Amino acid sequence: MISEEVFKSRQVCPCGKGESEQIGHCGDPSEEHIMLCPICKEKYVYDPKGVCRNHKTKMRPRGWVPKGAYDMSGALAKSH
């Protein structure tokens, strides 16, 4: 069964020369994040882990992070 696309939005990518795309599907609480920029596609990965600036703000995903930083955070999480 293929889920129906509910929304699609594009944002400027980290390098500012292209875009990334966010897609939501009916019946699926997760979202799909696709890097469309060929430059950033090689350098960034989407990190869905929640972060917040302080106790008063709502949790939000970290978003696009450098691949090296994502690898380090994954390694740190596995070591604890």
Kinemage of the C-alpha trace (Angstrom):
@kinemage 1
@onewidth
@group {chain A} dominant
@subgroup {mainchain}
@vectorlist {calphas} color= white
{ca met a 1} P 0.000 0.000 0.000
{ca ile a 2} L 1.426 3.371 -1.007
{ca ser a 3} L 0.792 6.212 1.407
{ca glu a 4} L -0.682 9.382 -0.005
{ca glu a 5} L 1.463 12.503 0.002
{ca val a 6} L 0.014 15.094 2.388
{ca phe a 7} L 2.455 17.971 2.073
{ca lys a 8} L 5.689 18.911 0.388
{ca ser a 9} L 7.848 21.912 1.188
{ca arg a 10} L 11.270 23.105 0.076
{ca gln a 11} L 13.854 24.973 2.119
{ca val a 12} L 17.182 26.544 1.291
{ca cys a 13} L 20.022 24.090 1.881
{ca pro a 14} L 22.958 24.775 4.254
{ca cys a 15} L 25.266 26.093 1.499
{ca gly a 16} L 22.537 28.428 0.205
{ca lys a 17} L 22.972 27.389 -3.437
{ca gly a 18} L 20.217 24.751 -3.587
{ca glu a 19} L 17.289 23.251 -1.703
{ca ser a 20} L 16.165 20.373 0.469
{ca glu a 21} L 12.661 18.927 0.441
{ca gln a 22} L 10.402 17.777 3.279
{ca ile a 23} L 7.563 15.351 2.480
{ca gly a 24} L 4.812 14.132 4.800
{ca his a 25} L 2.613 11.104 4.092
{ca cys a 26} L -0.921 10.263 5.173
{ca gly a 27} L -0.995 7.785 8.042
{ca asp a 28} L 2.741 8.091 8.723
{ca pro a 29} L 3.864 10.401 11.561
{ca ser a 30} L 7.434 10.560 10.252
{ca glu a 31} L 8.557 12.866 7.486
{ca glu a 32} L 10.903 12.263 4.594
{ca his a 33} L 13.796 14.703 4.164
{ca ile a 34} L 15.622 14.783 0.835
{ca met a 35} L 18.680 16.861 -0.006
{ca leu a 36} L 18.290 18.141 -3.563
{ca cys a 37} L 21.503 20.195 -3.655
{ca pro a 38} L 24.359 18.100 -5.131
{ca ile a 39} L 26.957 19.993 -3.045
{ca cys a 40} L 25.177 19.490 0.298
{ca lys a 41} L 24.129 15.920 -0.545
{ca glu a 42} L 27.793 14.919 -0.192
{ca lys a 43} L 28.353 16.879 3.033
{ca tyr a 44} L 25.137 16.746 5.116
{ca val a 45} L 22.735 14.219 6.603
{ca tyr a 46} L 19.338 14.843 8.220
{ca asp a 47} L 19.313 14.282 11.984
{ca pro a 48} L 15.768 13.868 13.360
{ca lys a 49} L 16.853 13.856 17.029
{ca gly a 50} L 15.047 16.483 19.051
{ca val a 51} L 16.786 19.494 20.527
{ca cys a 52} L 15.596 22.626 22.274
{ca arg a 53} L 17.331 25.852 23.285
{ca asn a 54} L 15.871 25.990 26.781
{ca his a 55} L 13.099 24.471 28.899
{ca lys a 56} L 10.516 26.917 27.499
{ca thr a 57} L 10.879 26.014 23.808
{ca lys a 58} L 9.341 23.085 21.971
{ca met a 59} L 11.569 20.205 20.867
{ca arg a 60} L 12.457 20.315 17.186
{ca pro a 61} L 14.715 18.168 14.985
{ca arg a 62} L 18.368 19.154 14.644
{ca gly a 63} L 17.903 19.104 10.881
{ca trp a 64} L 20.746 19.029 8.376
{ca val a 65} L 24.108 18.470 10.084
{ca pro a 66} L 27.597 17.782 8.682
{ca lys a 67} L 28.100 14.044 8.159
{ca gly a 68} L 31.162 14.013 10.457
{ca ala a 69} L 29.195 15.580 13.322
{ca tyr a 70} L 26.362 13.077 12.856
{ca asp a 71} L 28.827 10.162 12.876
{ca met a 72} L 30.406 11.469 16.092
{ca ser a 73} L 27.048 11.920 17.847
{ca gly a 74} L 26.019 8.389 16.824
{ca ala a 75} L 29.312 6.983 18.095
{ca leu a 76} L 28.957 8.868 21.384
{ca ala a 77} L 25.398 7.640 21.823
{ca lys a 78} L 26.468 4.017 21.229
{ca ser a 79} L 29.385 4.218 23.663
{ca his a 80} L 27.186 5.236 26.632
